[in-house]
Amino acid sequence: MKKIYFLTTVAFLLLFSSKIKAQEMSEAGALGAGLAWTSLNYGVSAKYNFTEKHTGQIIVGSANYGFNFSGANSFSLTGRYAYNFEAGDIDFASYKPYLYGQIGYWTYKYDLGAFGGEFNQNSIAIGAGAGIEWSFNNFVDGLAFSFELGYTNVSFDGIGSIGGFNGGGGIHYYFNL
């Protein structure tokens, strides 16, 4: 599944990067396409800067619950809002710190095998955190990397909850539609 996300993103970037002008990560109207990961979920990501201060993000992928059963699969759809602080620049890189809040729908299903049947759980996940997005000057115009720390809570009926403090990162290519 990870390979499919990666190959889809690379193909998308190669197809459109030659036809669309690269955009800076903090400019209003910029769309970023790429991959995002935290210790609890990962997937294909799209970010859109409504203004220089307000960004929306959608991550479609898989939940990472730490299970490794045969026949298991998971899905996550997470929406985020980020408040961006003033972007800055040092000699070799530009950076943009931000705070985010998120809500998502996560599901996990696996085959019980010899016991018969399937185990299936769905949950709403919430979280908040802070991060920094940066791009190297004079490297690839429009390419940005992010690192973040946050807190996520996912509660399953009758089973308990998972979550806690987590770290993550991402890579996005920004272009102007």
N, C-alpha and C positions, 0 to 999 in steps of 0.2 A: 504494500500500500504506500509506503514512504517513497518508493521508486517512482510510482505513478505520479504522485504529487510533484516530485522534483522534476521529472521529465515534462510534465504538463506545463509547469511554470517556466522552465527553460525554453520550451517551444514557443510559448506565448511571448516571452521577452524577445526572443530572436525574431519572431515574425513581425512584431510591432515596433521594436526599437529602431529599426532602420527607417521607418516611415513617420515616426512621431518624435517630436523634439523632447529631449530629456528636460525634466523640471527639477528644481531644487526641492528638497524634502519639506521645507517649511513654507513654501509659497501657497497662497490660497488657490484652489482649483486644481491642485496636483493630485493625481491618482497614483497610488503605489500598489504594485502587484508583487507578491512573493510568498514566502513561507514564514510561519510564526511557530514558536515552540515554548511551552512552559513544562515544568515537571509533571503537570497534570493533563495537558492536551497539546495537540500539534495539528498543523494542517496548512492548507492553502489560504492565503490571507489577501485581503484587499483593504487599503486605507484610502480615505478621501479627506482632503483638507477643505472643510467648508470655509474657513477663514484661517489666518495665521495662528489663531489661538484655539480653534475648535476642530477636532478630527474625529471621524467615525471609522470604525474598523469592523470587518466581519472575518471570522476564522471558521472555515468549514474543514472538518477533518475527523480525527479520531481521539477518543479519550484514552489516556494512558493511566490505567488503574494499577499497574504493576502485576497484573495477572498474565500468565503465559500458558493458557490452556489450549489444547488442540480444538479447532472448531469455534474458537472465540472470535467475536467481532464487536466493535464499538463504533459509536458515531458521536460527534459533538458539533454543535452549531453555536458559536459564541459571538455576541455583539458587544462592542466596546465604544465608549466615549472617552476621548482624551482631551485634557486641557493642557495646551502647550505654553511653556514659558518662553521668554525671549531667546531666540536662537543666537548662538555665538560662533566665533571663529578663532582658532589658534593657528599657528604656523602651518601645520600639516592637515588639519581637519576642521570641519564645521560640525556643530552639535546643537541639539534641541532637547532640553529636559521636559518631561511631561508627567502628569498624574492621570491615572485612568480608573474607570469603574466599568465593570462588565457583568453581563448576565448571559446565561447560556442554557441550552437543552442538551443533556448528555444521556446516552443510553449504552447499556452493555448487555451482551447476550452470548451465552455459550451452551454448547450441547453437553448434557450430563452423561452421555455415553452409556455405559452399562446400567446406570440407574434409570435411564429412560427420561425422555422429555428435554425441555430446555429451561435454562434459568435466564430471566429477562428482567432488567431493572431500568427505570427511567428516572431522571431527576432534573431539577432546575439548579444550576450552579450560579453562585454570585461571587464577586471578588472585587478587589481594589488594589492599587499599587502605584509604583512610580518607576520611571525608566528614563533612559537617555538614548536618543537616536543620533547617529553620527555618520558622516561620510568623509572619505579621504579627499582632500583637495588634489587636483591633477591626477586622479586615478581613473574612475569611470563616471562620467557625468550622469547623475540621476540615481546612482546606486547608494543605498544607505543600510546601515546595520543598527540593531537596537539590542540593548540589554536592560532587564528590568527585574525588580523584586516586588512581590505582592503577597496577598493572602486570598485564598480561594476556599469556599465551603461547598461541598456537594453532599446532600443528605438523601439517602435511600430509605424508603418506607420499610420498617421492620428489620432493617439490617444495620443501620447506623450511618455514620457519615465519614467522609474522607476529606482531606484538604489540609489546610494549614499554610504556613509560609512556603513560598516557592520562588524559584528563579526562572528566567526565560530569556529568549532572544529571538531575533528575526532578521531577515534580509528582504529588502524591497527595492524595486526599481521604480522610480517616479517619472511619470510623463504627463504631459498636458493633453487633455482630450481636445 
